[in-house]
Amino acid sequence: MDAFRRHIDSVMRRQSAGRIVSIVRGQKADGQRFALVKTQVVWYAVRVIFEGSYAVEREEFMEESLADKYVEFKKRALEGGVF
């Protein structure tokens, strides 16, 4: 397990979250890595975790397909430098 995965796990241990459904990783133009972590309880939540930070952006969705679309959009936006 690499250092960034350990960071992701450490951040998620501090979150009140359901089970992890998926983790999508990417890298911004400036080299900073990020992860989009999709979790499920009754609804779905997507958390954006940045390398070196414990701050988390979180969005909730009632449908998994909407959470998946958000992950795709957010990944493209972060990798393309659009925030």
A tleap script that builds the chain and sets N, CA, C and O, in Angstrom:
source leaprc.protein.ff14SB
mol = sequence {
  NMET ASP ALA PHE ARG ARG HIE ILE ASP SER
  VAL MET ARG ARG GLN SER ALA GLY ARG ILE
  VAL SER ILE VAL ARG GLY GLN LYS ALA ASP
  GLY GLN ARG PHE ALA LEU VAL LYS THR GLN
  VAL VAL TRP TYR ALA VAL ARG VAL ILE PHE
  GLU GLY SER TYR ALA VAL GLU ARG GLU GLU
  PHE MET GLU GLU SER LEU ALA ASP LYS TYR
  VAL GLU PHE LYS LYS ARG ALA LEU GLU GLY
  GLY VAL CPHE
}
set mol.1.N position { 0.843 -1.176 0.000 }
set mol.1.CA position { 0.000 0.000 0.000 }
set mol.1.C position { 0.890 1.241 0.000 }
set mol.1.O position { 1.815 1.354 0.805 }
set mol.2.N position { 0.604 2.156 -0.898 }
set mol.2.CA position { 1.426 3.365 -0.989 }
set mol.2.C position { 0.996 4.409 0.051 }
set mol.2.O position { -0.043 4.267 0.697 }
set mol.3.N position { 1.808 5.452 0.198 }
set mol.3.CA position { 1.569 6.481 1.215 }
set mol.3.C position { 0.243 7.209 0.992 }
set mol.3.O position { -0.439 7.553 1.958 }
set mol.4.N position { -0.132 7.448 -0.267 }
set mol.4.CA position { -1.384 8.153 -0.521 }
set mol.4.C position { -2.578 7.286 -0.124 }
set mol.4.O position { -3.554 7.804 0.419 }
set mol.5.N position { -2.523 6.003 -0.377 }
set mol.5.CA position { -3.622 5.110 0.038 }
set mol.5.C position { -3.735 5.095 1.565 }
set mol.5.O position { -4.840 5.064 2.105 }
set mol.6.N position { -2.602 5.117 2.254 }
set mol.6.CA position { -2.644 5.186 3.712 }
set mol.6.C position { -3.297 6.491 4.166 }
set mol.6.O position { -4.047 6.510 5.142 }
set mol.7.N position { -3.008 7.574 3.455 }
set mol.7.CA position { -3.622 8.866 3.774 }
set mol.7.C position { -5.143 8.800 3.551 }
set mol.7.O position { -5.912 9.267 4.391 }
set mol.8.N position { -5.563 8.234 2.444 }
set mol.8.CA position { -6.996 8.080 2.161 }
set mol.8.C position { -7.665 7.295 3.292 }
set mol.8.O position { -8.708 7.703 3.804 }
set mol.9.N position { -7.065 6.181 3.676 }
set mol.9.CA position { -7.629 5.357 4.749 }
set mol.9.C position { -7.684 6.126 6.065 }
set mol.9.O position { -8.653 6.008 6.815 }
set mol.10.N position { -6.655 6.906 6.346 }
set mol.10.CA position { -6.611 7.698 7.577 }
set mol.10.C position { -7.721 8.749 7.588 }
set mol.10.O position { -8.389 8.937 8.605 }
set mol.11.N position { -7.917 9.429 6.466 }
set mol.11.CA position { -8.985 10.426 6.367 }
set mol.11.C position { -10.344 9.752 6.528 }
set mol.11.O position { -11.203 10.261 7.248 }
set mol.12.N position { -10.546 8.625 5.876 }
set mol.12.CA position { -11.846 7.952 5.943 }
set mol.12.C position { -12.144 7.423 7.345 }
set mol.12.O position { -13.310 7.357 7.735 }
set mol.13.N position { -11.136 7.050 8.100 }
set mol.13.CA position { -11.366 6.605 9.479 }
set mol.13.C position { -11.936 7.739 10.333 }
set mol.13.O position { -12.613 7.475 11.327 }
set mol.14.N position { -11.678 8.980 9.968 }
set mol.14.CA position { -12.175 10.146 10.699 }
set mol.14.C position { -13.575 10.556 10.251 }
set mol.14.O position { -14.185 11.437 10.857 }
set mol.15.N position { -14.081 9.934 9.210 }
set mol.15.CA position { -15.389 10.273 8.657 }
set mol.15.C position { -16.462 9.337 9.215 }
set mol.15.O position { -16.187 8.179 9.530 }
set mol.16.N position { -17.667 9.848 9.332 }
set mol.16.CA position { -18.811 9.014 9.636 }
set mol.16.C position { -19.364 8.590 8.279 }
set mol.16.O position { -20.070 9.356 7.622 }
set mol.17.N position { -19.045 7.383 7.870 }
set mol.17.CA position { -19.370 6.953 6.511 }
set mol.17.C position { -19.831 5.504 6.512 }
set mol.17.O position { -19.530 4.730 7.420 }
set mol.18.N position { -20.561 5.169 5.479 }
set mol.18.CA position { -20.956 3.787 5.264 }
set mol.18.C position { -19.805 3.017 4.635 }
set mol.18.O position { -18.637 3.376 4.778 }
set mol.19.N position { -20.163 1.968 3.949 }
set mol.19.CA position { -19.118 1.143 3.324 }
set mol.19.C position { -18.567 1.842 2.092 }
set mol.19.O position { -19.290 2.538 1.379 }
set mol.20.N position { -17.284 1.649 1.853 }
set mol.20.CA position { -16.656 2.213 0.662 }
set mol.20.C position { -17.040 1.360 -0.538 }
set mol.20.O position { -16.809 0.151 -0.557 }
set mol.21.N position { -17.626 2.004 -1.533 }
set mol.21.CA position { -18.056 1.330 -2.755 }
set mol.21.C position { -16.941 1.383 -3.799 }
set mol.21.O position { -16.662 0.389 -4.469 }
set mol.22.N position { -16.301 2.558 -3.932 }
set mol.22.CA position { -15.221 2.688 -4.910 }
set mol.22.C position { -14.312 3.858 -4.545 }
set mol.22.O position { -14.701 4.785 -3.834 }
set mol.23.N position { -13.097 3.778 -5.054 }
set mol.23.CA position { -12.123 4.861 -4.915 }
set mol.23.C position { -11.533 5.113 -6.302 }
set mol.23.O position { -10.978 4.211 -6.929 }
set mol.24.N position { -11.663 6.358 -6.768 }
set mol.24.CA position { -11.090 6.765 -8.050 }
set mol.24.C position { -10.005 7.782 -7.736 }
set mol.24.O position { -10.254 8.786 -7.069 }
set mol.25.N position { -8.814 7.515 -8.218 }
set mol.25.CA position { -7.694 8.410 -7.941 }
set mol.25.C position { -7.315 9.209 -9.182 }
set mol.25.O position { -7.526 8.760 -10.308 }
set mol.26.N position { -6.757 10.389 -8.968 }
set mol.26.CA position { -6.313 11.229 -10.064 }
set mol.26.C position { -5.211 12.161 -9.597 }
set mol.26.O position { -4.783 12.128 -8.444 }
set mol.27.N position { -4.768 12.988 -10.523 }
set mol.27.CA position { -3.697 13.939 -10.223 }
set mol.27.C position { -3.981 15.257 -10.925 }
set mol.27.O position { -4.257 15.298 -12.124 }
set mol.28.N position { -3.906 16.336 -10.149 }
set mol.28.CA position { -4.120 17.664 -10.718 }
set mol.28.C position { -2.912 18.071 -11.553 }
set mol.28.O position { -1.855 17.445 -11.481 }
set mol.29.N position { -3.078 19.119 -12.337 }
set mol.29.CA position { -2.001 19.604 -13.210 }
set mol.29.C position { -0.756 19.990 -12.418 }
set mol.29.O position { 0.361 19.883 -12.924 }
set mol.30.N position { -0.945 20.440 -11.171 }
set mol.30.CA position { 0.204 20.835 -10.348 }
set mol.30.C position { 0.870 19.649 -9.651 }
set mol.30.O position { 1.815 19.833 -8.884 }
set mol.31.N position { 0.382 18.434 -9.914 }
set mol.31.CA position { 0.992 17.230 -9.361 }
set mol.31.C position { 0.340 16.714 -8.093 }
set mol.31.O position { 0.646 15.605 -7.653 }
set mol.32.N position { -0.552 17.493 -7.495 }
set mol.32.CA position { -1.211 17.041 -6.275 }
set mol.32.C position { -2.189 15.918 -6.598 }
set mol.32.O position { -3.013 16.033 -7.504 }
set mol.33.N position { -2.082 14.837 -5.844 }
set mol.33.CA position { -2.984 13.699 -6.046 }
set mol.33.C position { -4.278 13.912 -5.262 }
set mol.33.O position { -4.304 14.604 -4.244 }
set mol.34.N position { -5.349 13.297 -5.762 }
set mol.34.CA position { -6.638 13.354 -5.088 }
set mol.34.C position { -7.337 12.019 -5.249 }
set mol.34.O position { -6.986 11.216 -6.114 }
set mol.35.N position { -8.333 11.797 -4.402 }
set mol.35.CA position { -9.151 10.586 -4.489 }
set mol.35.C position { -10.609 10.979 -4.350 }
set mol.35.O position { -10.958 11.853 -3.556 }
set mol.36.N position { -11.453 10.325 -5.128 }
set mol.36.CA position { -12.901 10.465 -5.029 }
set mol.36.C position { -13.410 9.149 -4.443 }
set mol.36.O position { -13.360 8.106 -5.096 }
set mol.37.N position { -13.897 9.210 -3.209 }
set mol.37.CA position { -14.307 8.010 -2.485 }
set mol.37.C position { -15.831 7.975 -2.417 }
set mol.37.O position { -16.459 8.849 -1.820 }
set mol.38.N position { -16.415 6.947 -3.040 }
set mol.38.CA position { -17.870 6.779 -3.023 }
set mol.38.C position { -18.233 5.798 -1.918 }
set mol.38.O position { -17.708 4.686 -1.865 }
set mol.39.N position { -19.153 6.225 -1.019 }
set mol.39.CA position { -19.611 5.366 0.064 }
set mol.39.C position { -21.126 5.206 -0.028 }
set mol.39.O position { -21.816 5.963 -0.710 }
set mol.40.N position { -21.621 4.185 0.691 }
set mol.40.CA position { -23.063 3.934 0.684 }
set mol.40.C position { -23.549 3.593 2.081 }
set mol.40.O position { -22.954 2.772 2.779 }
set mol.41.N position { -24.639 4.236 2.479 }
set mol.41.CA position { -25.411 3.842 3.660 }
set mol.41.C position { -26.786 3.532 3.084 }
set mol.41.O position { -26.999 2.437 2.562 }
set mol.42.N position { -27.726 4.474 3.167 }
set mol.42.CA position { -29.005 4.368 2.459 }
set mol.42.C position { -28.863 5.118 1.142 }
set mol.42.O position { -29.401 4.697 0.118 }
set mol.43.N position { -28.139 6.227 1.174 }
set mol.43.CA position { -27.826 7.043 0.003 }
set mol.43.C position { -26.349 6.868 -0.317 }
set mol.43.O position { -25.651 6.092 0.337 }
set mol.44.N position { -25.886 7.579 -1.306 }
set mol.44.CA position { -24.472 7.538 -1.688 }
set mol.44.C position { -23.842 8.891 -1.377 }
set mol.44.O position { -24.489 9.933 -1.488 }
set mol.45.N position { -22.600 8.858 -0.995 }
set mol.45.CA position { -21.845 10.091 -0.779 }
set mol.45.C position { -20.519 9.959 -1.514 }
set mol.45.O position { -19.949 8.871 -1.605 }
set mol.46.N position { -20.042 11.072 -2.032 }
set mol.46.CA position { -18.730 11.114 -2.677 }
set mol.46.C position { -17.898 12.138 -1.927 }
set mol.46.O position { -18.299 13.290 -1.758 }
set mol.47.N position { -16.737 11.697 -1.483 }
set mol.47.CA position { -15.811 12.579 -0.785 }
set mol.47.C position { -14.591 12.818 -1.658 }
set mol.47.O position { -14.070 11.898 -2.290 }
set mol.48.N position { -14.147 14.062 -1.682 }
set mol.48.CA position { -12.916 14.411 -2.396 }
set mol.48.C position { -11.838 14.598 -1.340 }
set mol.48.O position { -11.959 15.437 -0.447 }
set mol.49.N position { -10.786 13.805 -1.460 }
set mol.49.CA position { -9.669 13.856 -0.512 }
set mol.49.C position { -8.420 14.251 -1.282 }
set mol.49.O position { -8.095 13.653 -2.308 }
set mol.50.N position { -7.723 15.260 -0.781 }
set mol.50.CA position { -6.495 15.724 -1.415 }
set mol.50.C position { -5.286 15.253 -0.631 }
set mol.50.O position { -5.309 15.199 0.599 }
set mol.51.N position { -4.248 14.920 -1.343 }
set mol.51.CA position { -2.988 14.517 -0.737 }
set mol.51.C position { -2.514 15.622 0.217 }
set mol.51.O position { -2.499 16.799 -0.142 }
set mol.52.N position { -2.131 15.226 1.428 }
set mol.52.CA position { -1.584 16.170 2.386 }
set mol.52.C position { -2.610 16.999 3.137 }
set mol.52.O position { -2.235 17.927 3.854 }
set mol.53.N position { -3.901 16.692 2.994 }
set mol.53.CA position { -4.940 17.467 3.665 }
set mol.53.C position { -5.977 16.529 4.277 }
set mol.53.O position { -6.307 15.487 3.709 }
set mol.54.N position { -6.479 16.916 5.439 }
set mol.54.CA position { -7.559 16.156 6.062 }
set mol.54.C position { -8.913 16.803 5.815 }
set mol.54.O position { -9.938 16.278 6.249 }
set mol.55.N position { -8.928 17.940 5.122 }
set mol.55.CA position { -10.194 18.575 4.742 }
set mol.55.C position { -10.860 17.725 3.667 }
set mol.55.O position { -10.188 17.190 2.785 }
set mol.56.N position { -12.161 17.604 3.741 }
set mol.56.CA position { -12.897 16.754 2.811 }
set mol.56.C position { -14.059 17.535 2.215 }
set mol.56.O position { -14.800 18.206 2.933 }
set mol.57.N position { -14.213 17.443 0.895 }
set mol.57.CA position { -15.421 17.947 0.229 }
set mol.57.C position { -16.365 16.759 0.119 }
set mol.57.O position { -15.936 15.654 -0.213 }
set mol.58.N position { -17.648 16.977 0.396 }
set mol.58.CA position { -18.595 15.860 0.395 }
set mol.58.C position { -19.893 16.263 -0.288 }
set mol.58.O position { -20.436 17.338 -0.037 }
set mol.59.N position { -20.381 15.380 -1.158 }
set mol.59.CA position { -21.674 15.555 -1.825 }
set mol.59.C position { -22.483 14.277 -1.628 }
set mol.59.O position { -21.923 13.182 -1.583 }
set mol.60.N position { -23.810 14.421 -1.510 }
set mol.60.CA position { -24.696 13.269 -1.325 }
set mol.60.C position { -25.622 13.092 -2.522 }
set mol.60.O position { -26.007 14.058 -3.181 }
set mol.61.N position { -25.972 11.823 -2.790 }
set mol.61.CA position { -26.832 11.477 -3.924 }
set mol.61.C position { -27.769 10.338 -3.529 }
set mol.61.O position { -27.370 9.408 -2.828 }
set mol.62.N position { -28.998 10.422 -3.979 }
set mol.62.CA position { -29.965 9.354 -3.700 }
set mol.62.C position { -29.775 8.164 -4.640 }
set mol.62.O position { -30.136 7.038 -4.296 }
set mol.63.N position { -29.215 8.404 -5.814 }
set mol.63.CA position { -29.024 7.335 -6.787 }
set mol.63.C position { -27.546 7.144 -7.093 }
set mol.63.O position { -26.791 8.109 -7.212 }
set mol.64.N position { -27.148 5.886 -7.217 }
set mol.64.CA position { -25.745 5.586 -7.495 }
set mol.64.C position { -25.310 6.157 -8.839 }
set mol.64.O position { -24.173 6.609 -8.975 }
set mol.65.N position { -26.187 6.145 -9.823 }
set mol.65.CA position { -25.817 6.660 -11.145 }
set mol.65.C position { -25.466 8.150 -11.080 }
set mol.65.O position { -24.577 8.605 -11.800 }
set mol.66.N position { -26.147 8.904 -10.234 }
set mol.66.CA position { -25.833 10.321 -10.075 }
set mol.66.C position { -24.488 10.507 -9.376 }
set mol.66.O position { -23.729 11.413 -9.715 }
set mol.67.N position { -24.200 9.659 -8.412 }
set mol.67.CA position { -22.897 9.702 -7.740 }
set mol.67.C position { -21.789 9.384 -8.741 }
set mol.67.O position { -20.741 10.030 -8.735 }
set mol.68.N position { -22.016 8.395 -9.595 }
set mol.68.CA position { -21.015 8.026 -10.605 }
set mol.68.C position { -20.768 9.170 -11.587 }
set mol.68.O position { -19.624 9.436 -11.955 }
set mol.69.N position { -21.823 9.841 -12.008 }
set mol.69.CA position { -21.664 10.981 -12.924 }
set mol.69.C position { -20.881 12.106 -12.255 }
set mol.69.O position { -20.054 12.755 -12.894 }
set mol.70.N position { -21.140 12.335 -10.976 }
set mol.70.CA position { -20.407 13.358 -10.240 }
set mol.70.C position { -18.919 13.008 -10.170 }
set mol.70.O position { -18.067 13.877 -10.355 }
set mol.71.N position { -18.607 11.740 -9.903 }
set mol.71.CA position { -17.207 11.296 -9.847 }
set mol.71.C position { -16.527 11.574 -11.183 }
set mol.71.O position { -15.419 12.111 -11.212 }
set mol.72.N position { -17.170 11.219 -12.280 }
set mol.72.CA position { -16.592 11.456 -13.611 }
set mol.72.C position { -16.367 12.949 -13.853 }
set mol.72.O position { -15.301 13.353 -14.316 }
set mol.73.N position { -17.373 13.764 -13.539 }
set mol.73.CA position { -17.272 15.212 -13.739 }
set mol.73.C position { -16.165 15.809 -12.879 }
set mol.73.O position { -15.338 16.579 -13.368 }
set mol.74.N position { -16.153 15.454 -11.602 }
set mol.74.CA position { -15.189 16.042 -10.665 }
set mol.74.C position { -13.759 15.639 -11.031 }
set mol.74.O position { -12.845 16.458 -10.937 }
set mol.75.N position { -13.561 14.396 -11.445 }
set mol.75.CA position { -12.233 13.933 -11.839 }
set mol.75.C position { -11.738 14.724 -13.036 }
set mol.75.O position { -10.600 15.194 -13.044 }
set mol.76.N position { -12.585 14.876 -14.050 }
set mol.76.CA position { -12.192 15.665 -15.243 }
set mol.76.C position { -11.888 17.113 -14.863 }
set mol.76.O position { -10.913 17.691 -15.342 }
set mol.77.N position { -12.723 17.695 -14.004 }
set mol.77.CA position { -12.533 19.080 -13.602 }
set mol.77.C position { -11.220 19.260 -12.847 }
set mol.77.O position { -10.478 20.206 -13.110 }
set mol.78.N position { -10.933 18.369 -11.923 }
set mol.78.CA position { -9.698 18.501 -11.144 }
set mol.78.C position { -8.456 18.253 -11.997 }
set mol.78.O position { -7.455 18.955 -11.858 }
set mol.79.N position { -8.521 17.268 -12.868 }
set mol.79.CA position { -7.355 16.987 -13.726 }
set mol.79.C position { -7.165 18.074 -14.766 }
set mol.79.O position { -6.048 18.297 -15.232 }
set mol.80.N position { -8.242 18.752 -15.136 }
set mol.80.CA position { -8.139 19.809 -16.130 }
set mol.80.C position { -7.892 21.185 -15.538 }
set mol.80.O position { -7.762 22.165 -16.270 }
set mol.81.N position { -7.828 21.262 -14.218 }
set mol.81.CA position { -7.539 22.533 -13.585 }
set mol.81.C position { -8.739 23.425 -13.375 }
set mol.81.O position { -8.583 24.604 -13.059 }
set mol.82.N position { -9.958 22.876 -13.548 }
set mol.82.CA position { -11.176 23.646 -13.323 }
set mol.82.C position { -11.675 23.300 -11.931 }
set mol.82.O position { -11.833 22.126 -11.593 }
set mol.83.N position { -11.923 24.325 -11.125 }
set mol.83.CA position { -12.380 24.052 -9.754 }
set mol.83.C position { -13.724 24.665 -9.573 }
set mol.83.O position { -14.308 24.564 -8.495 }
savepdb mol mol.pdb
quit
